[in-house]
Amino acid sequence: MSSNTTNNYKGPYAIEPPSFKVEPVYLSPEHAKQVERFQGYPYDAEQDARMKGYGIFKEWHHRLQLHRQALLEEENIEY
């Protein structure tokens, strides 16, 4: 028996997703040098923007999980 369902969610979210796109912040060479000294590795504006976007996604996803858990506890649904 085959199923025509997919794992792609197409309905409205309980908590609407924010924009996960973050524009890179390019630092001056002097500032980048200070950041590199503090971090211990070279500053990469694109990687920094990707990590900030991922952080926004993770925070949103965590709120969705908490919302779903609250709904399940409220309805006493066992999974």
N, C-alpha and C positions, 0 to 999 in steps of 0.2 A: 504494500500500500504506500503510495507516494503522497507527499504533502506539497501543496502549492504555496505554503507560507515561507517567508524569508525572515531573517533576523533584522532587517532594516525597518526601523520604526518610522511610520509615515504620519502618525496622528499628532495632535497637539500635545506639547509637553506640559506637565504640571507646573514647572518653572521654566519659563522661556529662556533659551540659551542666549548669553551675551555674545558679542563679537569676540572671537578668539584671536583675531588678527591684531598684532602689535607691531607698530612701525619701529625699525631699529633706531637707536640713538647713537649717532656717531660722535665720538669724543674728540677733542683736540689731541694732538700728539702728546702734549705734556700731561693732560689728564689721563689719557690711555696708559701712559707710562706709570703714573701713580697707581692706577687701578691694577695694572699688571704686577707691580711691586707688592700691593696689598694681597691680591689673590694668589699670586705665585704662578700664574700662567697668563699668556697673552689675552688681551681683551678682544672679543669678537662680537661686534654689534649685532650681527644677524643671529648668532647663537643665543645671545642674551635675549633678543626679541622672541625667538622661538620658545625659550624656557619660560618667559613671562606669559606667553600665550598658553602654554601647557599648564602653567599654574592656574590661570583663569579657568581653563577647562576642568581641571581636577577639582577646584573649589565648587564649580557649578554641578559637576557630577556627584560630588559628595552630598550637596544639598538635595539632589534628586533622590539619592539613596535614603537619606534621612526622611524625606517626605513619604517615600514608598513604605518604609518601615513603620512610620506613624500610621499610615492608612491600614497596613496589615494588622497592626496591633489593635487598632480601633475596631476592625471588623472581625477579629479573632480568626483569621485565615491561617491555616497551617500549610507550609510549603516544605 
